Amino acid sequence: MSYHRDPLAPAVHTAHEWLRAIVEGLATEDRAFAHRALRAWLHSVRDRINVDSAAHLAAQLPELLRGIFYEGWVPAHVPVSHDVPSFLDQFAQEAGVSEDEAAALAGAVTDVLADLFSAGQLDHVFALLPDDLRRILLGSELAGTLQADVVTQPEPSRFDEFDNRLRALSDAVAVLGRGLEKQPGGQSHDTAQVSAAQQVHPILLTEGLTDSGTPTADRPGHREGVS
């Protein structure tokens, strides 16, 4: 029986794999810096979510990183303030960088961890955070994409305009349908068409769906099949 096998070796190996991923994601060779950035991310996020969410997040960490995650944690004091300045201040102090650097660094660490945690895990965590803080954690590139999506979305007034035009078309079709039905009192088919067209024209004109000219069916000399 061998006594040389280190029982902690698997845990150490997995922690090194996660740290190596952070090193590569940050495009640095400074493992100490990568470790500080990871530690800062874990603590800054941990302190802004509730106890249950923190436990679920920690459960997916390697054993050694789980110890770092819980280092200095006081369950009775969380979650702390969710504002961006306090988050960046804490992150910057633990990572040993400026607050300006902290914003970009937090997003870069998130990009790496998103591939290491199970799918959707970070989505559940970030859902607990306000939009401005979530954008910091998602990183500037993704935040810019989200902002572009907001800009390109139609304004509410455009939806109202579309809805109004759709209603106008529905009303117009209903009027025309009634005009094509057999009219009471022996009203001729042509007369019914003209009457329907006269009613439809102002409906469409109101929403800019036709020009302001005389309805085609009411123009002098117009007959079915004659242009």
RAJO-V392474 format. One record per residue. N is the residue number from 1. SS is DSSP state (2 for helix, 1 for strand, 0 for the rest). PHI is phi in whole degrees, 0 to 359 (NA if undefined). D_CENTER is the distance of its C-alpha to the mean C-alpha in Angstrom with 2 decimals. Layout:
<<N SS PHI D_CENTER> <N SS PHI D_CENTER>>
This chain:
<<1 0 NA 56.26> <2 0 270 54.29> <3 0 252 53.45> <4 0 265 51.63> <5 0 286 48.21> <6 0 277 45.74> <7 0 293 43.83> <8 0 267 41.04> <9 2 301 40.71> <10 2 300 37.86> <11 2 293 35.76> <12 2 295 36.61> <13 2 299 35.82> <14 2 295 32.31> <15 2 298 31.60> <16 2 295 32.90> <17 2 296 30.63> <18 2 295 27.50> <19 2 295 29.00> <20 2 297 29.86> <21 2 296 26.27> <22 2 295 25.30> <23 2 303 28.26> <24 2 291 27.24> <25 2 294 23.60> <26 0 270 24.90> <27 0 54 27.58> <28 0 226 30.33> <29 0 252 33.60> <30 0 271 33.76> <31 2 292 33.14> <32 2 294 33.91> <33 2 295 31.19> <34 2 298 28.65> <35 2 296 29.89> <36 2 296 29.49> <37 2 295 25.88> <38 2 296 25.07> <39 2 298 27.04> <40 2 297 25.36> <41 2 296 21.86> <42 2 300 23.17> <43 2 287 24.92> <44 2 293 22.39> <45 2 286 19.62> <46 2 306 22.33> <47 0 285 23.60> <48 0 247 20.39> <49 0 235 19.85> <50 0 282 22.37> <51 2 299 25.29> <52 2 299 24.15> <53 2 295 20.83> <54 2 297 22.86> <55 2 295 25.36> <56 2 295 22.94> <57 2 293 21.50> <58 2 295 25.08> <59 2 298 26.33> <60 0 265 24.54> <61 0 275 26.06> <62 0 301 29.42> <63 2 307 32.33> <64 2 292 33.12> <65 2 288 29.59> <66 2 295 29.40> <67 2 296 32.40> <68 2 296 30.74> <69 2 303 27.69> <70 2 274 30.07> <71 0 301 32.33> <72 0 73 32.98> <73 0 283 30.54> <74 0 237 31.69> <75 2 306 29.96> <76 2 289 31.46> <77 2 255 29.80> <78 0 244 26.12> <79 0 280 23.52> <80 0 272 24.46> <81 0 304 22.95> <82 0 266 19.19> <83 0 288 19.71> <84 2 297 18.88> <85 2 303 22.59> <86 2 291 23.93> <87 2 296 21.44> <88 2 295 22.37> <89 2 296 26.00> <90 2 295 26.15> <91 2 298 24.41> <92 2 298 26.69> <93 2 296 29.79> <94 2 285 29.28> <95 2 274 28.30> <96 0 75 31.07> <97 0 231 29.09> <98 0 282 28.46> <99 2 294 25.50> <100 2 295 24.45> <101 2 287 24.60> <102 2 298 22.85> <103 2 299 19.42> <104 2 291 19.54> <105 2 293 21.30> <106 2 299 18.84> <107 2 295 16.05> <108 2 293 18.70> <109 2 294 19.74> <110 2 302 16.27> <111 2 304 16.21> <112 2 288 19.57> <113 2 294 19.07> <114 2 300 16.07> <115 2 273 18.78> <116 2 266 21.39> <117 0 284 19.85> <118 0 295 19.48> <119 0 302 16.41> <120 0 87 13.68> <121 2 298 15.78> <122 2 289 13.69> <123 2 299 10.59> <124 2 295 13.12> <125 2 291 14.42> <126 2 292 11.45> <127 0 296 10.55> <128 0 276 13.93> <129 0 255 13.28> <130 0 293 12.55> <131 2 302 9.75> <132 2 294 12.41> <133 2 287 13.68> <134 2 297 10.52> <135 2 295 10.17> <136 2 298 13.82> <137 2 289 13.59> <138 2 284 10.98> <139 0 97 13.50> <140 2 296 14.16> <141 2 295 13.55> <142 2 290 9.93> <143 2 298 9.47> <144 2 295 11.44> <145 2 295 9.43> <146 2 297 6.34> <147 2 294 9.34> <148 2 297 10.94> <149 2 298 8.49> <150 2 294 9.07> <151 2 294 12.70> <152 2 277 13.27> <153 0 288 12.19> <154 0 300 15.55> <155 0 290 16.75> <156 2 307 17.73> <157 2 296 21.31> <158 2 292 20.82> <159 2 295 19.80> <160 2 297 22.88> <161 2 297 25.00> <162 2 298 24.05> <163 2 298 24.76> <164 2 296 28.06> <165 2 292 29.14> <166 2 296 28.44> <167 2 296 30.55> <168 2 297 33.25> <169 2 296 33.47> <170 2 297 33.73> <171 2 296 36.51> <172 2 296 38.26> <173 2 297 38.30> <174 2 297 39.70> <175 2 295 42.44> <176 2 297 43.37> <177 2 299 43.54> <178 2 294 45.94> <179 2 291 47.97> <180 2 272 48.55> <181 0 285 49.84> <182 0 295 53.56> <183 0 274 54.46> <184 2 290 56.87> <185 2 76 60.27> <186 2 75 60.62> <187 0 298 58.25> <188 0 292 58.15> <189 2 298 55.12> <190 2 297 55.10> <191 2 297 55.35> <192 2 296 52.41> <193 2 295 50.28> <194 2 298 51.26> <195 2 298 50.51> <196 2 296 47.05> <197 2 298 46.27> <198 2 295 47.43> <199 2 282 45.07> <200 2 287 42.06> <201 2 305 42.53> <202 2 295 41.69> <203 2 296 38.59> <204 2 290 37.21> <205 2 296 38.58> <206 2 301 36.68> <207 0 262 33.29> <208 0 71 34.60> <209 0 267 34.81> <210 0 206 38.44> <211 0 277 40.94> <212 0 270 43.40> <213 0 284 46.39> <214 0 288 48.52> <215 0 307 47.09> <216 2 306 48.32> <217 2 292 50.15> <218 2 255 51.97> <219 0 286 53.16> <220 0 302 56.93> <221 0 85 58.18> <222 0 285 55.02> <223 1 222 55.92> <224 0 303 54.02> <225 0 86 54.12> <226 1 238 55.32> <227 0 260 53.08>>
